[in-house]
Amino acid sequence: MESFVTIVSGLPRSGTSMMMRMLDVGGLPVMTDAVREADVDNPRGYYEFEPAKKTKDDPSWLEQAEGKAVKMVYQLLYDLPSNRRYRVLFMRRAMEEVLASQRKMLSRLGRDDGGIPDEKMAALFRSQLSKFEAWAANQPHLSLLDVDYNRMVSDPIPLLASINDFLGGILDTTAMAAVVEPDLYRNRADRS
């Protein structure tokens, strides 16, 4: 079987921490250092790994990453060396929910959001994602699977089957489904 590094990515506040926790309980080792502790915004933890944020300058952490999962914001995927294979679970969440969640988190941290209107921030994110998607489509070392956060919260089983297939059929999807906590889904878009 092909060896690869599993990457969980997406926009900030798109469900990446939930996916990392799912992979962890599903039996895939995760790389995390617990530097960023759980808080009210992510009560089950952030599952971050500081060395992944410095991949451009020092990719040596990848030596221990095969067969494991690590979380990386999508802008950092450009820095991954092309001499390895990566399977990327790319979290997708309704843009208005991403923006609302980010705004609330920044407010709780006492940080300014820069006063950028949601429409402008959404346009910026969409532009960045479009550029990323075009780039990723031409990277033979990357395989991407889009994961819809909103569907994962409401009906995880079909998505977990796809994720399990994508990652080689090694996961305990029943345990993964138990991670979904609808009461933590606090920034919902009005879908009426």
LOKOLNU-708416 format. One record per residue (C-alpha): residue in three letters; x, y, z. Coordinates in steps of 0.05 Angstrom, whole numbers, plus 5000, padded with zeros to 4 digits. Layout:
ALAXYZ/...
This chain:
MET500050005000/GLU502450704984/SER505151105042/PHE502651805052/VAL501552365103/THR494452545119/ILE493253295122/VAL486953605151/SER486054305121/GLY481154845104/LEU479255545124/PRO479955745197/ARG473755525236/SER471655025183/GLY471654395227/THR478954195222/SER479654065297/MET473353625297/MET476153225238/MET482853135274/ARG479252875335/MET475152405291/LEU481452125259/ASP484652055328/VAL478951645357/GLY478151275290/GLY485050975299/LEU489651425257/PRO495451705297/VAL495352465299/MET501052955306/THR499453475358/ASP503453825412/ALA497854125455/VAL501454795456/ARG494755135441/GLU490154895496/ALA482754755491/ASP478255355505/VAL471055565497/ASP471855615421/ASN474754915415/PRO472954555479/ARG475853885453/GLY482454195433/TYR485654505371/TYR489953905351/GLU495354375325/PHE502654195313/GLU507354785315/PRO512754495269/ALA507654445213/LYS506955195214/LYS514355265198/THR514654745142/LYS517555235091/ASP523755345135/ASP524154645166/PRO520354055136/SER524153545179/TRP517953385220/LEU515253025158/GLU520352465171/GLN515652215227/ALA509052395193/GLU507751815145/GLY501751415167/LYS499451995212/ALA494952595207/VAL496853325218/LYS492753965214/MET495054525169/VAL491655165146/TYR490955125071/GLN495955685056/LEU501455245087/LEU500154675037/TYR504155064986/ASP510354935030/LEU509754175030/PRO515653844994/SER513553474931/ASN517852864946/ARG512352564990/ARG505052374980/TYR499552735017/ARG492152585024/VAL488453215043/LEU481753225077/PHE479453925059/MET474054185105/ARG468454595073/ARG463654995114/ALA458455515097/MET462356165090/GLU457656565134/GLU458756065190/VAL466256095182/LEU466056855186/ALA461256865246/SER465456355284/GLN471956725269/ARG468957385291/LYS466457095357/MET473056765371/LEU476957405358/SER472157795402/ARG473057295460/LEU480557355452/GLY479958115455/ARG482858175385/ASP480358635330/ASP477958325266/GLY480858925228/GLY473859205215/ILE473558825149/PRO466258735127/ASP463958005120/GLU462758105045/LYS469958325034/MET472857765078/ALA468557255042/ALA470957514974/LEU478157474998/PHE477356765024/ARG473856544959/SER479456854918/GLN484756504959/LEU481055844955/SER480255904880/LYS487756024872/PHE489255444919/GLU484554964882/ALA487755134815/TRP494655014843/ALA492754374879/ALA489654074816/ASN496554084785/GLN500353774843/PRO501253024832/HIS503652934903/LEU496953184932/SER490352824932/LEU484453214959/LEU477753004986/ASP472753555003/VAL469053435068/ASP462653825080/TYR462554035153/ASN455154205152/ARG453453505126/MET458353185175/VAL454553485234/SER447753265208/ASP449352595175/PRO456452355186/ILE456051625165/PRO456251705089/LEU461852205092/LEU465851775140/ALA465351195091/SER468351635037/ILE473851875084/ASN475451165104/ASP475950945031/PHE480351545015/LEU485151385073/GLY485650635058/GLY479950325098/ILE483450305165/LEU478850745206/ASP473550575259/THR467950995229/THR463150825286/ALA467851135337/MET468951735290/ALA461451865284/ALA460851885360/VAL465452505360/VAL460252935326/GLU457053375379/PRO451453785347/ASP451054225409/LEU458154485392/TYR455354705324/ARG453955405349/ASN454755855288/ARG449455615240/ALA447555935174/ASP440256095163/ARG438455585109/SER431255785100/
